Amino acid sequence: MGEEKYEVPDGAAVFPLIPVELGIHPLLLSTLHAMVFLAGSSDEILNEAAANEALDYMAAYLDRLSMAESRRIREDIQCLLSYGREQGWSTEMLHSLKALLDESGVAADGQI
């Protein structure tokens, strides 16, 4: 993908770009970007009922993870939360990310 820049409208929730060096699974990152957009964007950007339905399906798919996959995801989440703290992400953003994952059945152990 190119480095194209798009003008993001007000009210669209956008997750920051995460560096490859962190080693976080790319499918987790793509899922997080979609979840943040669906859960955090305003009603002017998207339809709440449709967004909630999509989030419910995403959570159902995450429930299908094996024990080993779940363990990997939890480790990646801990890495991501640590990275967020190092980057100065707001406490609200960190709590929202953890809550979104917890509500989706992907528990992130530990403190924000």
C-alpha positions in Angstrom: 0.0 0.0 0.0 1.2 3.5 -0.8 1.6 6.3 1.7 -1.5 8.1 0.4 -2.9 10.8 2.7 -6.7 11.0 3.1 -8.6 13.7 4.8 -10.4 12.1 7.7 -13.7 13.7 8.6 -14.4 14.9 12.1 -16.1 12.2 14.1 -14.1 9.3 12.6 -12.3 7.2 15.2 -8.8 6.3 13.8 -6.3 4.0 15.5 -2.7 5.1 15.2 -0.3 3.3 12.8 1.6 0.6 14.8 5.3 0.0 13.8 6.1 -3.5 12.4 9.1 -3.7 14.8 6.6 -4.4 17.7 5.9 -7.8 16.2 2.2 -7.5 16.8 0.2 -9.9 14.6 -1.0 -8.0 11.5 -4.5 -9.6 11.6 -4.9 -8.3 15.2 -3.9 -4.8 14.1 -6.3 -4.8 11.2 -9.1 -6.1 13.4 -8.3 -3.4 16.0 -8.3 -0.6 13.4 -11.8 -1.8 12.2 -13.1 -2.2 15.8 -11.9 1.3 16.9 -13.5 2.8 13.8 -16.8 1.0 14.3 -17.0 1.5 18.1 -15.6 5.1 18.3 -16.9 6.9 15.2 -19.8 9.3 15.5 -23.3 8.7 14.2 -22.6 11.2 11.4 -19.9 8.9 10.1 -21.7 5.6 10.4 -24.9 3.9 11.4 -24.7 2.7 15.0 -26.9 -0.4 14.5 -24.8 -1.5 11.6 -21.6 -0.8 13.5 -22.8 -2.7 16.5 -23.8 -5.7 14.4 -20.4 -5.8 12.8 -18.7 -5.6 16.2 -20.8 -8.4 17.5 -19.7 -10.6 14.5 -16.1 -9.7 15.1 -16.4 -10.7 18.7 -18.0 -14.0 17.7 -15.1 -14.7 15.4 -12.5 -13.8 18.1 -14.2 -16.4 20.3 -13.1 -19.0 17.8 -9.4 -18.5 18.6 -7.6 -21.5 20.0 -5.9 -21.4 23.4 -2.5 -20.8 21.7 -3.9 -18.0 19.5 -5.6 -16.4 22.5 -2.4 -16.4 24.4 -0.6 -14.8 21.5 -3.3 -12.1 21.2 -3.1 -11.3 25.0 0.7 -11.0 24.7 0.3 -8.7 21.7 -2.2 -6.6 23.5 0.1 -6.2 26.5 2.8 -5.1 24.1 0.4 -2.7 22.4 -0.7 -1.2 25.7 2.9 -0.8 26.8 3.7 0.9 23.5 0.7 3.2 23.9 1.9 4.3 27.4 5.4 4.9 26.0 3.9 7.0 23.2 1.9 9.1 25.6 -1.5 7.8 24.5 -4.2 9.2 26.8 -5.4 7.1 29.7 -8.9 7.3 28.1 -7.6 5.8 24.9 -5.8 3.0 26.7 -8.9 2.2 28.8 -11.1 2.3 25.7 -8.8 -0.1 23.9 -8.7 -2.5 26.8 -12.5 -2.3 27.3 -13.2 -2.9 23.6 -11.0 -6.0 23.7 -12.5 -7.2 26.9 -16.0 -6.8 25.6 -15.0 -8.7 22.5 -13.8 -11.7 24.6 -10.1 -11.0 24.2 -9.1 -10.1 27.7 -6.1 -8.0 28.2 -4.5 -8.9 31.6 -2.8 -6.3 33.7 -3.1 -2.7 34.5 -3.4 0.3 32.1 
